[in-house]
Amino acid sequence: MTDTKTKYLFFTGKGGVGKTSLACATAVEMADSGKVVLLVSTDPASNLKDVLESPVDENIIPVHEINNLFAINIDPENSAEEYRNRVTRTLEGISSKEEIKKIREDLSGACTTEIASFDEFSRFVSGETEGTIFDIIIFDTAPTGHTLRLLELPAAWSSFTDENPDGASCLGPTSALKSGKERYHTVVNRLRDASLTSFYIVARADKASLKEASRTSNELKELGMSNQLLYINGVFKAIDKNDLLAQKIETMGNEQLNSIPDNLKTLPLKTFPLLPYNVLGIVKLRSLFNTELQKSISENNLPKSETSIQVLKGIVELVDELCSNQKYGLIMTMGKGGVGKTIAASAIAVLLAKKGFEVLLTTTDPAAHIQDFIEQLGELPSTLTVERIDPKAETQRYTEKILEHKGQGQSDEAKKLILEDLKSPCTEEVAVFHAFSKAISMAKRKFVVMDTAPTGHTLLLLDTAGSYHRDIMRNNINSGRLRTPYMALQDQTLSKIILVSLPETTPMREAGDLQNDLKRAGIKPYAWLINQSLSMLAGISDPLLKSRANAEIQVIDTIKGTYSQRTFGIPFIAEKKLLPALLNRHLN
């Protein structure tokens, strides 16, 4: 790693694959080698401070216990507020207070938040500010869909500014953007320069993760960002060859490693083992690139005694409670990327449909994997409908509606201007929220089970109800519906929020933070669902698996004691067809 030639290193991939651990470990190794390193998080759900065991905030500060390493967390909300202030400051004395207030309202959406984050991120790549004093800048990026939208923004801004010079959108007055246009071109050019920038695509040795990595690689290449490397994290090697579960996990992992998608086979590949300890703190981060240190730490973390079995209610009991007193409602699975929201939503929907209820299973996740699980079943219950809120399709549908409404009686030139205005990058977010609202309204007639996007994206989506409502109101399209999302989510008889977490410290904390954010919005989660629990299984003899199972006990006890009065669990399942295996396990 220390001979990496590029100045900018990006770590990207599906949520939960270990991007942050590997980004931090790389930063530590390079700092140890004498490089002056800056570690930047652009993830709305960042956990840099947990992994580094050092304070990290929106200012560049040194990391504890190591020289030459500095870190900063780009906070999307703070960045958005600073961006709003910067845009409106230029209008003081020119526009009225009412006009400025309206512009601030227009700048309250999710699109503005992402743009503001990019604006912060871009200064480290442009070479205009603090980025010049560091030898290496490492970006721990947000989950894949969010990251790719972030990287695509410069082109979107550029085209919108060129084509709509007198307009305004969620970007703010376009005149305010032109001052940064040259910087954005510089940033994109540097991201495309293989001598300056490397992209580390992080995955796990499982089909869904590698599929996401394959998609990420292709989309980056389409953006002209082709200097890519593949890291496969958490590769399991059995210690006890007589443990059938351990054998199965290792075999499945090896099969996936031997069937990597073709486009990934051309990338330089490095694998990292599953370890019997959480990679938290500088010493354990150093161990990721040091096998001798791994062995030393592992020996002290392998269990010397038997593992106690954790008893939790299963997903069947959860579904029984969800439908005990009603025949309809909204059920949303929420949590950090990679914790199992999709498998949980799919299983809940199928079990409800098997009981005879009308069920719609849908997703707001840009990297939707629902279809992958549903296809494992073969035949579906007749009362189950599966849909996906497709951002591109929804944008097209929304654009056509606006054109039809606002274009009535207008000249061809006027219609052209309307269409140009709709090329604003915020239009896709507006369209997705519109579809999201429609799905919620259906929950008054049937069960709607919604697999949401990773935590940061979900919160941005929910946070922008007011902004999108105002946008749709201006266009007079189905405006009444946009009053309902928050009200529906706050109604505990109609809506049940299921927080999904892995039995690990960091996912637990992130789910806890999400729960606090939801409560501040008047939304109280119904239950927690702990996924992939080894401690729910009997008969484990492999020391590494036993170590992981033992580590879960304290986490699960904390969840039950601190976070949730209702706690359910899904045991670890080592099967290729995960959804049928989960359903059969519980139904039998």
Helices and strands as residue ranges (DSSP letters): E 8-13, H 19-32, E 37-41, H 48-52, E 61-62, E 69-73, H 76-89, H 97-106, H 110-126, G 130-133, E 136-140, H 144-163, E 168-169, E 172-173, H 174-178, H 181-192, E 197-204, H 207-222, E 228-235, H 244-257, H 262-265, E 269-273, H 282-287, H 291-301, H 315-322, E 329-334, H 341-354, E 359-363, H 370-374, E 384-386, H 391-406, H 412-421, H 426-441, G 442-444, E 447-451, H 455-463, H 465-475, G 479-483, H 484-490, E 495-501, H 505-520, E 527-533, G 534-536, H 543-558, I 559-563, E 567-571, H 578-587
